[in-house]
Amino acid sequence: MLMNAGRPAKLNYLANGFRVLVPGDHVVCAVSGQSIALDDLRYWSVARQEAYVSAVEATKAEQKA
């Protein structure tokens, strides 16, 4: 993973996990813009294919939809 350090990953978000399409070490929260390490990624939307840094941002995204 050292080759991908500092690079954003591209993921396919699934109901029970995600598939890495383009290797990287983080994704960006769709609401706050914060980087989220893949090891810390817990919140995402399958329908919108977006990642969220916390439940607060996930709720904000859901309320906008």
mmCIF file of the N, C-alpha and C atoms, coordinates in Angstrom:
data_MODEL
# 
_entry.id   MODEL 
# 
loop_
_atom_site.group_PDB 
_atom_site.id 
_atom_site.type_symbol 
_atom_site.label_atom_id 
_atom_site.label_alt_id 
_atom_site.label_comp_id 
_atom_site.label_asym_id 
_atom_site.label_entity_id 
_atom_site.label_seq_id 
_atom_site.pdbx_PDB_ins_code 
_atom_site.Cartn_x 
_atom_site.Cartn_y 
_atom_site.Cartn_z 
_atom_site.occupancy 
_atom_site.B_iso_or_equiv 
_atom_site.pdbx_formal_charge 
_atom_site.auth_seq_id 
_atom_site.auth_comp_id 
_atom_site.auth_asym_id 
_atom_site.auth_atom_id 
_atom_site.pdbx_PDB_model_num 
ATOM 1   N N  . MET A 1 1  ? 0.814   -1.195 0.000  1.00 0.00 ? 1  MET A N  1 
ATOM 2   C CA . MET A 1 1  ? 0.000   0.000  0.000  1.00 0.00 ? 1  MET A CA 1 
ATOM 3   C C  . MET A 1 1  ? 0.857   1.257  0.000  1.00 0.00 ? 1  MET A C  1 
ATOM 4   N N  . LEU A 1 2  ? 2.135   1.153  0.238  1.00 0.00 ? 2  LEU A N  1 
ATOM 5   C CA . LEU A 1 2  ? 2.996   2.325  0.279  1.00 0.00 ? 2  LEU A CA 1 
ATOM 6   C C  . LEU A 1 2  ? 3.005   3.076  -1.044 1.00 0.00 ? 2  LEU A C  1 
ATOM 7   N N  . MET A 1 3  ? 2.865   2.358  -2.158 1.00 0.00 ? 3  MET A N  1 
ATOM 8   C CA . MET A 1 3  ? 2.847   3.022  -3.456 1.00 0.00 ? 3  MET A CA 1 
ATOM 9   C C  . MET A 1 3  ? 1.617   3.915  -3.599 1.00 0.00 ? 3  MET A C  1 
ATOM 10  N N  . ASN A 1 4  ? 0.560   3.599  -2.858 1.00 0.00 ? 4  ASN A N  1 
ATOM 11  C CA . ASN A 1 4  ? -0.681  4.355  -2.962 1.00 0.00 ? 4  ASN A CA 1 
ATOM 12  C C  . ASN A 1 4  ? -0.864  5.364  -1.833 1.00 0.00 ? 4  ASN A C  1 
ATOM 13  N N  . ALA A 1 5  ? 0.167   5.557  -1.031 1.00 0.00 ? 5  ALA A N  1 
ATOM 14  C CA . ALA A 1 5  ? 0.065   6.486  0.083  1.00 0.00 ? 5  ALA A CA 1 
ATOM 15  C C  . ALA A 1 5  ? -0.199  7.898  -0.425 1.00 0.00 ? 5  ALA A C  1 
ATOM 16  N N  . GLY A 1 6  ? -1.200  8.542  0.162  1.00 0.00 ? 6  GLY A N  1 
ATOM 17  C CA . GLY A 1 6  ? -1.535  9.896  -0.207 1.00 0.00 ? 6  GLY A CA 1 
ATOM 18  C C  . GLY A 1 6  ? -2.414  10.014 -1.434 1.00 0.00 ? 6  GLY A C  1 
ATOM 19  N N  . ARG A 1 7  ? -2.764  8.893  -2.036 1.00 0.00 ? 7  ARG A N  1 
ATOM 20  C CA . ARG A 1 7  ? -3.593  8.913  -3.238 1.00 0.00 ? 7  ARG A CA 1 
ATOM 21  C C  . ARG A 1 7  ? -5.026  8.523  -2.886 1.00 0.00 ? 7  ARG A C  1 
ATOM 22  N N  . PRO A 1 8  ? -6.008  9.218  -3.442 1.00 0.00 ? 8  PRO A N  1 
ATOM 23  C CA . PRO A 1 8  ? -7.400  8.832  -3.182 1.00 0.00 ? 8  PRO A CA 1 
ATOM 24  C C  . PRO A 1 8  ? -7.758  7.556  -3.939 1.00 0.00 ? 8  PRO A C  1 
ATOM 25  N N  . ALA A 1 9  ? -8.518  6.713  -3.281 1.00 0.00 ? 9  ALA A N  1 
ATOM 26  C CA . ALA A 1 9  ? -9.008  5.485  -3.906 1.00 0.00 ? 9  ALA A CA 1 
ATOM 27  C C  . ALA A 1 9  ? -10.342 5.778  -4.583 1.00 0.00 ? 9  ALA A C  1 
ATOM 28  N N  . LYS A 1 10 ? -10.672 4.988  -5.566 1.00 0.00 ? 10 LYS A N  1 
ATOM 29  C CA . LYS A 1 10 ? -12.004 5.023  -6.178 1.00 0.00 ? 10 LYS A CA 1 
ATOM 30  C C  . LYS A 1 10 ? -12.665 3.704  -5.803 1.00 0.00 ? 10 LYS A C  1 
ATOM 31  N N  . LEU A 1 11 ? -13.845 3.799  -5.177 1.00 0.00 ? 11 LEU A N  1 
ATOM 32  C CA . LEU A 1 11 ? -14.519 2.614  -4.663 1.00 0.00 ? 11 LEU A CA 1 
ATOM 33  C C  . LEU A 1 11 ? -15.889 2.423  -5.282 1.00 0.00 ? 11 LEU A C  1 
ATOM 34  N N  . ASN A 1 12 ? -16.326 1.181  -5.299 1.00 0.00 ? 12 ASN A N  1 
ATOM 35  C CA . ASN A 1 12 ? -17.704 0.843  -5.609 1.00 0.00 ? 12 ASN A CA 1 
ATOM 36  C C  . ASN A 1 12 ? -18.315 0.446  -4.272 1.00 0.00 ? 12 ASN A C  1 
ATOM 37  N N  . TYR A 1 13 ? -19.271 1.247  -3.771 1.00 0.00 ? 13 TYR A N  1 
ATOM 38  C CA . TYR A 1 13 ? -19.872 1.020  -2.467 1.00 0.00 ? 13 TYR A CA 1 
ATOM 39  C C  . TYR A 1 13 ? -20.986 -0.001 -2.584 1.00 0.00 ? 13 TYR A C  1 
ATOM 40  N N  . LEU A 1 14 ? -20.916 -1.029 -1.766 1.00 0.00 ? 14 LEU A N  1 
ATOM 41  C CA . LEU A 1 14 ? -21.880 -2.120 -1.747 1.00 0.00 ? 14 LEU A CA 1 
ATOM 42  C C  . LEU A 1 14 ? -22.626 -2.115 -0.415 1.00 0.00 ? 14 LEU A C  1 
ATOM 43  N N  . ALA A 1 15 ? -23.670 -2.917 -0.306 1.00 0.00 ? 15 ALA A N  1 
ATOM 44  C CA . ALA A 1 15 ? -24.481 -2.946 0.910  1.00 0.00 ? 15 ALA A CA 1 
ATOM 45  C C  . ALA A 1 15 ? -23.681 -3.359 2.143  1.00 0.00 ? 15 ALA A C  1 
ATOM 46  N N  . ASN A 1 16 ? -22.755 -4.272 1.992  1.00 0.00 ? 16 ASN A N  1 
ATOM 47  C CA . ASN A 1 16 ? -22.007 -4.774 3.157  1.00 0.00 ? 16 ASN A CA 1 
ATOM 48  C C  . ASN A 1 16 ? -20.508 -4.542 3.060  1.00 0.00 ? 16 ASN A C  1 
ATOM 49  N N  . GLY A 1 17 ? -20.103 -3.620 2.243  1.00 0.00 ? 17 GLY A N  1 
ATOM 50  C CA . GLY A 1 17 ? -18.679 -3.354 2.089  1.00 0.00 ? 17 GLY A CA 1 
ATOM 51  C C  . GLY A 1 17 ? -18.447 -2.514 0.852  1.00 0.00 ? 17 GLY A C  1 
ATOM 52  N N  . PHE A 1 18 ? -17.238 -2.575 0.349  1.00 0.00 ? 18 PHE A N  1 
ATOM 53  C CA . PHE A 1 18 ? -16.902 -1.825 -0.857 1.00 0.00 ? 18 PHE A CA 1 
ATOM 54  C C  . PHE A 1 18 ? -15.841 -2.567 -1.635 1.00 0.00 ? 18 PHE A C  1 
ATOM 55  N N  . ARG A 1 19 ? -15.784 -2.276 -2.924 1.00 0.00 ? 19 ARG A N  1 
ATOM 56  C CA . ARG A 1 19 ? -14.799 -2.872 -3.810 1.00 0.00 ? 19 ARG A CA 1 
ATOM 57  C C  . ARG A 1 19 ? -13.883 -1.752 -4.285 1.00 0.00 ? 19 ARG A C  1 
ATOM 58  N N  . VAL A 1 20 ? -12.586 -1.991 -4.225 1.00 0.00 ? 20 VAL A N  1 
ATOM 59  C CA . VAL A 1 20 ? -11.607 -0.996 -4.671 1.00 0.00 ? 20 VAL A CA 1 
ATOM 60  C C  . VAL A 1 20 ? -11.479 -1.080 -6.187 1.00 0.00 ? 20 VAL A C  1 
ATOM 61  N N  . LEU A 1 21 ? -11.795 0.012  -6.856 1.00 0.00 ? 21 LEU A N  1 
ATOM 62  C CA . LEU A 1 21 ? -11.669 0.088  -8.306 1.00 0.00 ? 21 LEU A CA 1 
ATOM 63  C C  . LEU A 1 21 ? -10.327 0.671  -8.709 1.00 0.00 ? 21 LEU A C  1 
ATOM 64  N N  . VAL A 1 22 ? -9.898  1.699  -7.973 1.00 0.00 ? 22 VAL A N  1 
ATOM 65  C CA . VAL A 1 22 ? -8.585  2.328  -8.177 1.00 0.00 ? 22 VAL A CA 1 
ATOM 66  C C  . VAL A 1 22 ? -7.911  2.392  -6.816 1.00 0.00 ? 22 VAL A C  1 
ATOM 67  N N  . PRO A 1 23 ? -6.745  1.749  -6.664 1.00 0.00 ? 23 PRO A N  1 
ATOM 68  C CA . PRO A 1 23 ? -6.082  1.714  -5.361 1.00 0.00 ? 23 PRO A CA 1 
ATOM 69  C C  . PRO A 1 23 ? -5.707  3.101  -4.841 1.00 0.00 ? 23 PRO A C  1 
ATOM 70  N N  . GLY A 1 24 ? -5.783  3.247  -3.547 1.00 0.00 ? 24 GLY A N  1 
ATOM 71  C CA . GLY A 1 24 ? -5.405  4.463  -2.846 1.00 0.00 ? 24 GLY A CA 1 
ATOM 72  C C  . GLY A 1 24 ? -5.498  4.198  -1.359 1.00 0.00 ? 24 GLY A C  1 
ATOM 73  N N  . ASP A 1 25 ? -5.211  5.191  -0.537 1.00 0.00 ? 25 ASP A N  1 
ATOM 74  C CA . ASP A 1 25 ? -5.258  4.970  0.907  1.00 0.00 ? 25 ASP A CA 1 
ATOM 75  C C  . ASP A 1 25 ? -6.396  5.714  1.588  1.00 0.00 ? 25 ASP A C  1 
ATOM 76  N N  . HIS A 1 26 ? -7.179  6.498  0.816  1.00 0.00 ? 26 HIS A N  1 
ATOM 77  C CA . HIS A 1 26 ? -8.280  7.250  1.422  1.00 0.00 ? 26 HIS A CA 1 
ATOM 78  C C  . HIS A 1 26 ? -9.343  7.591  0.384  1.00 0.00 ? 26 HIS A C  1 
ATOM 79  N N  . VAL A 1 27 ? -10.488 8.026  0.888  1.00 0.00 ? 27 VAL A N  1 
ATOM 80  C CA . VAL A 1 27 ? -11.541 8.622  0.058  1.00 0.00 ? 27 VAL A CA 1 
ATOM 81  C C  . VAL A 1 27 ? -11.890 9.953  0.697  1.00 0.00 ? 27 VAL A C  1 
ATOM 82  N N  . VAL A 1 28 ? -12.692 10.747 0.011  1.00 0.00 ? 28 VAL A N  1 
ATOM 83  C CA . VAL A 1 28 ? -13.056 12.071 0.509  1.00 0.00 ? 28 VAL A CA 1 
ATOM 84  C C  . VAL A 1 28 ? -14.536 12.080 0.866  1.00 0.00 ? 28 VAL A C  1 
ATOM 85  N N  . CYS A 1 29 ? -14.850 12.620 2.046  1.00 0.00 ? 29 CYS A N  1 
ATOM 86  C CA . CYS A 1 29 ? -16.230 12.732 2.492  1.00 0.00 ? 29 CYS A CA 1 
ATOM 87  C C  . CYS A 1 29 ? -16.995 13.639 1.541  1.00 0.00 ? 29 CYS A C  1 
ATOM 88  N N  . ALA A 1 30 ? -18.163 13.173 1.078  1.00 0.00 ? 30 ALA A N  1 
ATOM 89  C CA . ALA A 1 30 ? -18.974 13.925 0.124  1.00 0.00 ? 30 ALA A CA 1 
ATOM 90  C C  . ALA A 1 30 ? -19.579 15.184 0.729  1.00 0.00 ? 30 ALA A C  1 
ATOM 91  N N  . VAL A 1 31 ? -19.690 15.248 2.046  1.00 0.00 ? 31 VAL A N  1 
ATOM 92  C CA . VAL A 1 31 ? -20.305 16.402 2.707  1.00 0.00 ? 31 VAL A CA 1 
ATOM 93  C C  . VAL A 1 31 ? -19.254 17.384 3.215  1.00 0.00 ? 31 VAL A C  1 
ATOM 94  N N  . SER A 1 32 ? -18.276 16.884 3.964  1.00 0.00 ? 32 SER A N  1 
ATOM 95  C CA . SER A 1 32 ? -17.307 17.774 4.613  1.00 0.00 ? 32 SER A CA 1 
ATOM 96  C C  . SER A 1 32 ? -16.020 17.996 3.825  1.00 0.00 ? 32 SER A C  1 
ATOM 97  N N  . GLY A 1 33 ? -15.715 17.094 2.900  1.00 0.00 ? 33 GLY A N  1 
ATOM 98  C CA . GLY A 1 33 ? -14.466 17.195 2.158  1.00 0.00 ? 33 GLY A CA 1 
ATOM 99  C C  . GLY A 1 33 ? -13.264 16.636 2.889  1.00 0.00 ? 33 GLY A C  1 
ATOM 100 N N  . GLN A 1 34 ? -13.475 16.075 4.080  1.00 0.00 ? 34 GLN A N  1 
ATOM 101 C CA . GLN A 1 34 ? -12.382 15.495 4.861  1.00 0.00 ? 34 GLN A CA 1 
ATOM 102 C C  . GLN A 1 34 ? -11.916 14.185 4.242  1.00 0.00 ? 34 GLN A C  1 
ATOM 103 N N  . SER A 1 35 ? -10.627 13.904 4.367  1.00 0.00 ? 35 SER A N  1 
ATOM 104 C CA . SER A 1 35 ? -10.091 12.618 3.943  1.00 0.00 ? 35 SER A CA 1 
ATOM 105 C C  . SER A 1 35 ? -10.473 11.553 4.960  1.00 0.00 ? 35 SER A C  1 
ATOM 106 N N  . ILE A 1 36 ? -10.800 10.365 4.461  1.00 0.00 ? 36 ILE A N  1 
ATOM 107 C CA . ILE A 1 36 ? -11.149 9.231  5.315  1.00 0.00 ? 36 ILE A CA 1 
ATOM 108 C C  . ILE A 1 36 ? -10.246 8.064  4.920  1.00 0.00 ? 36 ILE A C  1 
ATOM 109 N N  . ALA A 1 37 ? -9.402  7.614  5.834  1.00 0.00 ? 37 ALA A N  1 
ATOM 110 C CA . ALA A 1 37 ? -8.567  6.444  5.567  1.00 0.00 ? 37 ALA A CA 1 
ATOM 111 C C  . ALA A 1 37 ? -9.475  5.244  5.313  1.00 0.00 ? 37 ALA A C  1 
ATOM 112 N N  . LEU A 1 38 ? -9.111  4.400  4.373  1.00 0.00 ? 38 LEU A N  1 
ATOM 113 C CA . LEU A 1 38 ? -9.953  3.253  4.057  1.00 0.00 ? 38 LEU A CA 1 
ATOM 114 C C  . LEU A 1 38 ? -10.202 2.375  5.276  1.00 0.00 ? 38 LEU A C  1 
ATOM 115 N N  . ASP A 1 39 ? -9.215  2.264  6.158  1.00 0.00 ? 39 ASP A N  1 
ATOM 116 C CA . ASP A 1 39 ? -9.384  1.469  7.379  1.00 0.00 ? 39 ASP A CA 1 
ATOM 117 C C  . ASP A 1 39 ? -10.423 2.072  8.317  1.00 0.00 ? 39 ASP A C  1 
ATOM 118 N N  . ASP A 1 40 ? -10.691 3.367  8.188  1.00 0.00 ? 40 ASP A N  1 
ATOM 119 C CA . ASP A 1 40 ? -11.650 4.056  9.066  1.00 0.00 ? 40 ASP A CA 1 
ATOM 120 C C  . ASP A 1 40 ? -13.013 4.274  8.416  1.00 0.00 ? 40 ASP A C  1 
ATOM 121 N N  . LEU A 1 41 ? -13.174 3.883  7.161  1.00 0.00 ? 41 LEU A N  1 
ATOM 122 C CA . LEU A 1 41 ? -14.413 4.123  6.428  1.00 0.00 ? 41 LEU A CA 1 
ATOM 123 C C  . LEU A 1 41 ? -15.531 3.230  6.973  1.00 0.00 ? 41 LEU A C  1 
ATOM 124 N N  . ARG A 1 42 ? -16.585 3.849  7.498  1.00 0.00 ? 42 ARG A N  1 
ATOM 125 C CA . ARG A 1 42 ? -17.711 3.117  8.082  1.00 0.00 ? 42 ARG A CA 1 
ATOM 126 C C  . ARG A 1 42 ? -19.062 3.551  7.523  1.00 0.00 ? 42 ARG A C  1 
ATOM 127 N N  . TYR A 1 43 ? -19.114 4.720  6.888  1.00 0.00 ? 43 TYR A N  1 
ATOM 128 C CA . TYR A 1 43 ? -20.391 5.269  6.432  1.00 0.00 ? 43 TYR A CA 1 
ATOM 129 C C  . TYR A 1 43 ? -20.329 5.609  4.947  1.00 0.00 ? 43 TYR A C  1 
ATOM 130 N N  . TRP A 1 44 ? -21.328 5.120  4.195  1.00 0.00 ? 44 TRP A N  1 
ATOM 131 C CA . TRP A 1 44 ? -21.416 5.436  2.779  1.00 0.00 ? 44 TRP A CA 1 
ATOM 132 C C  . TRP A 1 44 ? -22.838 5.205  2.297  1.00 0.00 ? 44 TRP A C  1 
ATOM 133 N N  . SER A 1 45 ? -23.104 5.702  1.101  1.00 0.00 ? 45 SER A N  1 
ATOM 134 C CA . SER A 1 45 ? -24.404 5.508  0.464  1.00 0.00 ? 45 SER A CA 1 
ATOM 135 C C  . SER A 1 45 ? -24.209 4.665  -0.782 1.00 0.00 ? 45 SER A C  1 
ATOM 136 N N  . VAL A 1 46 ? -24.907 3.541  -0.833 1.00 0.00 ? 46 VAL A N  1 
ATOM 137 C CA . VAL A 1 46 ? -24.861 2.698  -2.020 1.00 0.00 ? 46 VAL A CA 1 
ATOM 138 C C  . VAL A 1 46 ? -25.568 3.413  -3.169 1.00 0.00 ? 46 VAL A C  1 
ATOM 139 N N  . ALA A 1 47 ? -26.707 4.020  -2.900 1.00 0.00 ? 47 ALA A N  1 
ATOM 140 C CA . ALA A 1 47 ? -27.490 4.685  -3.942 1.00 0.00 ? 47 ALA A CA 1 
ATOM 141 C C  . ALA A 1 47 ? -26.738 5.860  -4.569 1.00 0.00 ? 47 ALA A C  1 
ATOM 142 N N  . ARG A 1 48 ? -26.076 6.663  -3.736 1.00 0.00 ? 48 ARG A N  1 
ATOM 143 C CA . ARG A 1 48 ? -25.366 7.852  -4.236 1.00 0.00 ? 48 ARG A CA 1 
ATOM 144 C C  . ARG A 1 48 ? -23.885 7.588  -4.502 1.00 0.00 ? 48 ARG A C  1 
ATOM 145 N N  . GLN A 1 49 ? -23.386 6.415  -4.067 1.00 0.00 ? 49 GLN A N  1 
ATOM 146 C CA . GLN A 1 49 ? -21.974 6.071  -4.240 1.00 0.00 ? 49 GLN A CA 1 
ATOM 147 C C  . GLN A 1 49 ? -21.080 7.159  -3.665 1.00 0.00 ? 49 GLN A C  1 
ATOM 148 N N  . GLU A 1 50 ? -21.371 7.532  -2.394 1.00 0.00 ? 50 GLU A N  1 
ATOM 149 C CA . GLU A 1 50 ? -20.616 8.562  -1.676 1.00 0.00 ? 50 GLU A CA 1 
ATOM 150 C C  . GLU A 1 50 ? -20.159 8.030  -0.330 1.00 0.00 ? 50 GLU A C  1 
ATOM 151 N N  . ALA A 1 51 ? -19.035 8.540  0.130  1.00 0.00 ? 51 ALA A N  1 
ATOM 152 C CA . ALA A 1 51 ? -18.506 8.204  1.447  1.00 0.00 ? 51 ALA A CA 1 
ATOM 153 C C  . ALA A 1 51 ? -18.741 9.361  2.406  1.00 0.00 ? 51 ALA A C  1 
ATOM 154 N N  . TYR A 1 52 ? -18.843 9.040  3.704  1.00 0.00 ? 52 TYR A N  1 
ATOM 155 C CA . TYR A 1 52 ? -19.060 10.056 4.737  1.00 0.00 ? 52 TYR A CA 1 
ATOM 156 C C  . TYR A 1 52 ? -18.132 9.777  5.918  1.00 0.00 ? 52 TYR A C  1 
ATOM 157 N N  . VAL A 1 53 ? -17.624 10.830 6.506  1.00 0.00 ? 53 VAL A N  1 
ATOM 158 C CA . VAL A 1 53 ? -16.679 10.710 7.606  1.00 0.00 ? 53 VAL A CA 1 
ATOM 159 C C  . VAL A 1 53 ? -17.353 10.225 8.893  1.00 0.00 ? 53 VAL A C  1 
ATOM 160 N N  . SER A 1 54 ? -18.644 10.521 9.068  1.00 0.00 ? 54 SER A N  1 
ATOM 161 C CA . SER A 1 54 ? -19.350 10.086 10.276 1.00 0.00 ? 54 SER A CA 1 
ATOM 162 C C  . SER A 1 54 ? -20.840 9.983  9.994  1.00 0.00 ? 54 SER A C  1 
ATOM 163 N N  . ALA A 1 55 ? -21.574 9.507  10.984 1.00 0.00 ? 55 ALA A N  1 
ATOM 164 C CA . ALA A 1 55 ? -23.031 9.391  10.870 1.00 0.00 ? 55 ALA A CA 1 
ATOM 165 C C  . ALA A 1 55 ? -23.678 10.764 10.714 1.00 0.00 ? 55 ALA A C  1 
ATOM 166 N N  . VAL A 1 56 ? -23.075 11.787 11.278 1.00 0.00 ? 56 VAL A N  1 
ATOM 167 C CA . VAL A 1 56 ? -23.615 13.156 11.174 1.00 0.00 ? 56 VAL A CA 1 
ATOM 168 C C  . VAL A 1 56 ? -23.630 13.577 9.700  1.00 0.00 ? 56 VAL A C  1 
ATOM 169 N N  . GLU A 1 57 ? -22.537 13.386 8.999  1.00 0.00 ? 57 GLU A N  1 
ATOM 170 C CA . GLU A 1 57 ? -22.474 13.771 7.586  1.00 0.00 ? 57 GLU A CA 1 
ATOM 171 C C  . GLU A 1 57 ? -23.386 12.886 6.742  1.00 0.00 ? 57 GLU A C  1 
ATOM 172 N N  . ALA A 1 58 ? -23.469 11.602 7.065  1.00 0.00 ? 58 ALA A N  1 
ATOM 173 C CA . ALA A 1 58 ? -24.364 10.706 6.332  1.00 0.00 ? 58 ALA A CA 1 
ATOM 174 C C  . ALA A 1 58 ? -25.815 11.160 6.475  1.00 0.00 ? 58 ALA A C  1 
ATOM 175 N N  . THR A 1 59 ? -26.193 11.581 7.673  1.00 0.00 ? 59 THR A N  1 
ATOM 176 C CA . THR A 1 59 ? -27.551 12.080 7.906  1.00 0.00 ? 59 THR A CA 1 
ATOM 177 C C  . THR A 1 59 ? -27.801 13.370 7.146  1.00 0.00 ? 59 THR A C  1 
ATOM 178 N N  . LYS A 1 60 ? -26.821 14.275 7.138  1.00 0.00 ? 60 LYS A N  1 
ATOM 179 C CA . LYS A 1 60 ? -26.963 15.528 6.386  1.00 0.00 ? 60 LYS A CA 1 
ATOM 180 C C  . LYS A 1 60 ? -27.177 15.244 4.895  1.00 0.00 ? 60 LYS A C  1 
ATOM 181 N N  . ALA A 1 61 ? -26.429 14.291 4.355  1.00 0.00 ? 61 ALA A N  1 
ATOM 182 C CA . ALA A 1 61 ? -26.570 13.943 2.936  1.00 0.00 ? 61 ALA A CA 1 
ATOM 183 C C  . ALA A 1 61 ? -27.948 13.350 2.662  1.00 0.00 ? 61 ALA A C  1 
ATOM 184 N N  . GLU A 1 62 ? -28.442 12.542 3.574  1.00 0.00 ? 62 GLU A N  1 
ATOM 185 C CA . GLU A 1 62 ? -29.750 11.924 3.417  1.00 0.00 ? 62 GLU A CA 1 
ATOM 186 C C  . GLU A 1 62 ? -30.859 12.986 3.467  1.00 0.00 ? 62 GLU A C  1 
ATOM 187 N N  . GLN A 1 63 ? -30.707 13.979 4.299  1.00 0.00 ? 63 GLN A N  1 
ATOM 188 C CA . GLN A 1 63 ? -31.694 15.036 4.424  1.00 0.00 ? 63 GLN A CA 1 
ATOM 189 C C  . GLN A 1 63 ? -31.746 15.920 3.190  1.00 0.00 ? 63 GLN A C  1 
ATOM 190 N N  . LYS A 1 64 ? -30.630 16.066 2.479  1.00 0.00 ? 64 LYS A N  1 
ATOM 191 C CA . LYS A 1 64 ? -30.590 16.859 1.255  1.00 0.00 ? 64 LYS A CA 1 
ATOM 192 C C  . LYS A 1 64 ? -31.294 16.146 0.111  1.00 0.00 ? 64 LYS A C  1 
ATOM 193 N N  . ALA A 1 65 ? -31.271 14.821 0.130  1.00 0.00 ? 65 ALA A N  1 
ATOM 194 C CA . ALA A 1 65 ? -31.824 14.028 -0.993 1.00 0.00 ? 65 ALA A CA 1 
ATOM 195 C C  . ALA A 1 65 ? -33.332 14.097 -1.062 1.00 0.00 ? 65 ALA A C  1 
# 
